[in-house]
C-alpha cells in the first residue's frame, strides 16, 4: 500500500527532509535519481521545497541555515521525523528521558508543529505533529522512503529512550529474530543497530532508506551524477539488495531493492 491514505500512528516515521548548501543542485540530483518533482518554495518558509512523486509529497529539501553565533553550519544530512499527537508533550518526554531539544516545538504555518532533538547517544531526529499536513503521501515503493534505521553506541538504552519518548517498542522483526526492529502497534517501522561495523568517527545517526527497482543501476546513475558509494551493493538475506551512498553534496542515505513487500 504505497499511497498513504490514513494518518500516521504516533511514533511512526512520517517525513524526511534534506539540508544542503545548494538547494537547486539537490533538487536536480534527486529529480534525476528518483523522479521527484520540486522547486524552491516560498520565502516565508525559508524556500523549503516539497518534493513529489506521482503528485504526492515524499520528502523536503532546504538550504542549509547557519546557526546563531559562531558555530559552523551543519553538514549536509537527511533527517527523520516521527509523528506525534502532541509535540509539546513529546518534547517534555524527550527532556525527561535524557534527550536534548535542539529546536523547541514551533508552528509551521497551518500545516503542523515540529521540533528537533537528539537522543541520549547523540542521534538527531525530528518530531512532527500534523495539522493540515500528515506527512509523506507515498512510501514503500521505488523513489520513496521505505525504512529508517538507527545506528547507535547503545541499542538497549536507545530502545528504552524511544519507548518512553515516542512510544516505539524494540523487539525482533517477524521472520528475522536476529534483527531488532522498532514497532508501533505491533508493526515494524524501523530498526536499531550497534556501531560495530561503523568507521571510526561516525556518530550515532538515523539512516534514511529509499526503495529502488535495481540497486546496482541506481548506484551507477548516482556515481555518474557526482555521488559517491560508501558501501557497495550487497545482498541482505530475506530483505533485498542494499547500498549506502552519498549525494554530490555529501548527504548519506541508503537504497534498497526489496525482495518483497516490507512489513512496514
C-alpha positions in Angstrom: 0.0 0.0 0.0 2.5 2.7 -1.2 0.0 5.6 -1.1 -0.7 6.7 2.5 -4.4 7.2 3.0 -4.7 7.1 6.8 -3.0 9.2 9.4 0.4 8.1 10.7 0.2 6.4 14.1 2.2 8.4 16.8 5.8 7.1 16.8 5.8 6.2 13.1 8.4 7.9 10.8 6.2 10.2 8.8 8.5 12.6 7.0 12.1 13.1 5.9 14.0 16.1 4.7 17.4 17.1 3.4 19.5 20.1 4.4 22.2 21.1 1.9 24.2 24.2 0.9 23.0 24.2 -2.8 19.2 23.5 -2.7 18.7 23.7 -6.5 21.5 21.3 -7.2 19.9 18.8 -4.8 16.5 19.3 -6.4 18.1 18.5 -9.8 20.0 15.5 -8.5 17.1 13.7 -6.8 14.8 14.5 -9.7 17.1 12.6 -12.0 17.8 9.8 -9.5 14.3 9.2 -8.1 11.9 11.0 -10.4 10.9 13.7 -7.9 9.4 17.0 -8.9 10.0 20.0 -6.7 11.1 23.7 -6.8 12.3 26.2 -4.3 9.5 27.1 -2.0 8.1 30.4 -0.8 10.3 32.9 1.1 8.1 32.9 4.2 9.0 29.2 4.7 12.7 29.7 4.0 12.4 28.4 0.5 11.6 24.9 1.8 10.9 22.6 -1.1 8.2 19.9 -1.1 9.3 17.1 -3.4 6.6 15.0 -5.0 6.4 11.6 -6.7 3.3 11.0 -8.8 1.9 14.2 -7.4 2.2 13.0 -3.7 4.7 14.6 -1.2 7.6 12.3 -0.4 10.4 14.5 1.0 11.6 18.0 1.7 14.8 19.8 0.6 16.0 23.0 2.2 19.1 25.2 2.1 21.5 25.0 5.0 20.8 27.7 7.5 23.8 28.9 9.7 23.0 28.6 13.4 23.1 31.6 15.7 26.5 32.6 17.0 29.9 31.5 15.6 29.1 27.8 15.2 29.7 26.3 11.8 26.7 25.3 9.7 25.7 21.6 9.9 27.0 19.3 7.2 24.5 18.1 4.5 22.2 15.5 6.0 18.9 13.7 5.9 16.6 13.9 8.9 13.8 11.6 10.0 10.6 12.9 11.6 8.3 10.9 13.9 4.6 11.5 14.1 3.2 12.9 17.4 -0.2 13.6 18.6 1.2 16.4 20.8 4.6 17.9 20.0 4.8 19.7 23.4 4.2 16.6 25.4 6.7 14.7 23.3 9.2 17.5 23.9 8.7 17.1 27.6 9.1 13.3 27.4 12.4 13.7 25.4 13.9 16.0 28.0 12.6 13.9 30.9 14.3 10.8 29.5 17.8 12.1 28.8 17.3 13.5 25.3 18.2 17.1 24.3 15.9 19.6 22.5 17.8 21.4 19.7 14.9 23.4 18.3 11.8 23.6 20.5 8.3 22.9 19.3 7.1 25.6 16.9 4.2 26.3 14.5 4.9 25.7 10.8 2.1 27.8 9.3 -1.1 25.8 9.4 0.4 22.5 8.4 1.8 21.3 11.8 4.1 21.7 14.7 7.7 20.4 14.8 10.8 20.1 16.9 14.3 18.8 16.5 16.1 16.8 19.2 18.9 14.4 19.9 18.6 11.1 21.8 20.9 10.4 24.8 23.5 8.9 22.5 23.5 11.9 20.2 21.5 10.9 17.2 19.4 13.7 15.7 15.7 13.3 14.9 12.6 15.4 14.3 9.0 15.3 15.7 6.0 16.2 13.6 2.6 17.0 15.0 0.3 17.0 11.9 -2.4 19.7 11.4 -3.1 20.2 7.7 -0.1 18.1 6.5 0.1 14.5 7.8 3.5 13.6 6.2 4.7 11.6 3.2 1.9 10.6 0.8 3.8 7.7 -0.8 6.1 5.2 1.0 7.5 1.7 0.3 7.8 2.0 -3.4 10.7 2.9 -5.7 11.7 6.5 -5.3 10.1 6.8 -1.8 11.0 6.2 1.8 11.0 2.6 2.8 12.9 2.3 6.1 14.6 4.2 8.8 17.4 2.7 10.8 19.2 3.9 14.0 22.8 3.2 14.4 23.9 3.9 18.0 26.5 3.2 20.6 23.9 1.6 23.0 21.0 -0.1 21.3 19.4 -1.2 24.6 19.5 2.3 26.1 18.2 3.7 22.8 15.3 1.3 22.9 14.4 2.5 26.4 14.6 6.1 25.4 12.4 5.8 22.2 9.8 3.8 24.1 9.5 6.5 26.7 9.8 9.5 24.4 7.9 8.3 21.2 6.1 5.0 22.2 8.4 2.8 20.0 8.8 -0.8 21.1 12.1 -2.5 20.4 12.0 -6.2 19.5 12.6 -8.9 16.9 11.2 -8.4 13.4 8.8 -11.2 12.2 10.8 -13.9 10.4 14.1 -12.3 11.4 14.7 -12.9 15.1 18.3 -11.7 14.9 17.1 -8.3 13.7 15.9 -5.7 16.2 13.1 -3.5 15.0 11.2 -0.5 16.3 7.5 -1.3 16.4 4.3 0.8 16.6 1.1 -1.2 17.3 3.0 -4.4 16.6 4.2 -3.3 13.2 7.9 -2.7 12.4 8.5 0.9 11.4 12.3 1.0 11.7 15.3 -0.8 13.2 18.2 -0.2 15.6 21.8 -1.4 15.2 25.1 -1.1 17.1 28.2 0.8 15.9 30.4 -2.4 15.4 30.7 -2.0 11.7 30.9 1.8 11.5 34.2 3.6 10.6 35.8 5.4 13.4 34.4 8.9 13.9 30.9 8.2 12.6 28.4 9.5 15.2 25.1 7.8 16.1 22.5 8.6 13.5 19.3 7.7 11.8 19.8 6.5 8.2 17.1 7.1 5.6 16.5 4.2 3.2 14.8 4.7 -0.2 13.3 1.8 -2.3 14.6 1.4 -5.8 13.9 -1.1 -8.7 17.5 -2.0 -9.2 20.2 -1.2 -6.6 23.2 -1.6 -9.0 21.8 0.6 -11.8 20.8 3.2 -9.3 24.3 3.3 -7.9 25.7 3.6 -11.4 23.4 6.6 -12.1 24.3 8.2 -8.7 28.1 8.0 -9.5 27.6 9.4 -12.9 25.8 12.4 -11.3 28.6 13.0 -8.9 27.6 11.0 -5.9 29.8 8.5 -4.1 29.5 5.0 -2.7 30.2 4.3 0.9 29.1 0.6 1.0 28.8 -1.1 -2.5 25.7 -3.1 -3.3 25.3 -6.2 -1.2 22.6 -8.8 -0.6 20.7 -9.0 2.7 19.1 -12.3 3.3 15.3 -12.2 3.3 15.3 -8.4 2.6 16.9 -7.4 -0.6 20.0 -5.7 -2.2 21.2 -2.6 -0.5 23.9 0.1 -0.8 24.9 3.1 1.3 25.7 6.2 -0.7 26.2 9.9 -0.6 24.8 12.6 -2.9 27.2 15.1 -4.5 27.0 17.4 -1.5 27.8 14.7 1.0 24.4 13.7 2.5 24.3 10.0 3.3 21.4 7.7 2.6 20.7 4.1 1.7 19.0 2.5 -1.3 17.4 -1.0 -1.4 15.7 -3.2 -3.9 13.4 -5.3 -1.8 12.8 -9.0 -2.3 9.1 -8.4 -1.3 6.7 -6.0 0.4 8.2 -4.6 3.6 6.5 -5.3 6.9 6.1 -1.5 7.4 
